[in-house]
């Protein structure tokens, strides 16, 4: 596979294509956390339509979405996570818009 314009090397693990080796490593970590019961409902590449005033602006595609195991008596928390080596201006805008439109989600960039 060829390198991307940002220098990351796309990687395939178990037939799944990842944008970088770092993303593949983070996916393996999340898979272990899911098997250990620390996180639940792990999904790769969840899509969020970003709609403002009834008009679809774009779709935000994250790397993962999952639910963290709640602390005793605490609420569950949905996490949306992206693994980024380079944070582009377009990503910043989409990320801020997604956070504003879905405030119930804990948005993370790792």
JOVEN-V356666 format. One record per residue. N is the residue number from 0. RES is the residue in one letter. SS is DSSP state (a for helix, b for strand, c for the rest). Layout:
{{N,RES,SS} {N,RES,SS}}
This chain:
{{0,X,c} {1,X,c} {2,X,b} {3,X,c} {4,X,c} {5,X,c} {6,X,c} {7,X,c} {8,X,b} {9,X,c} {10,X,b} {11,X,b} {12,X,b} {13,X,c} {14,X,c} {15,X,b} {16,X,b} {17,X,b} {18,X,c} {19,X,c} {20,X,a} {21,X,a} {22,X,a} {23,X,a} {24,X,a} {25,X,a} {26,X,a} {27,X,a} {28,X,a} {29,X,a} {30,X,a} {31,X,a} {32,X,a} {33,X,a} {34,X,a} {35,X,c} {36,X,c} {37,X,c} {38,X,b} {39,X,b} {40,X,b} {41,X,b} {42,X,b} {43,X,b} {44,X,c} {45,X,c} {46,X,b} {47,X,b} {48,X,b} {49,X,b} {50,X,b} {51,X,b} {52,X,c} {53,X,c} {54,X,b} {55,X,b} {56,X,b} {57,X,b} {58,X,b} {59,X,b} {60,X,b} {61,X,c} {62,X,c} {63,X,b} {64,X,b} {65,X,b} {66,X,b} {67,X,b} {68,X,c} {69,X,c} {70,X,c} {71,X,c} {72,X,c} {73,X,c} {74,X,c} {75,X,c} {76,X,b} {77,X,b} {78,X,b} {79,X,b} {80,X,b} {81,X,b} {82,X,c} {83,X,c} {84,X,c} {85,X,c} {86,X,c} {87,X,c} {88,X,a} {89,X,a} {90,X,a} {91,X,a} {92,X,a} {93,X,a} {94,X,a} {95,X,a} {96,X,a} {97,X,a} {98,X,a} {99,X,a} {100,X,a} {101,X,c} {102,X,c} {103,X,c} {104,X,c} {105,X,b} {106,X,b} {107,X,b} {108,X,b} {109,X,c}}
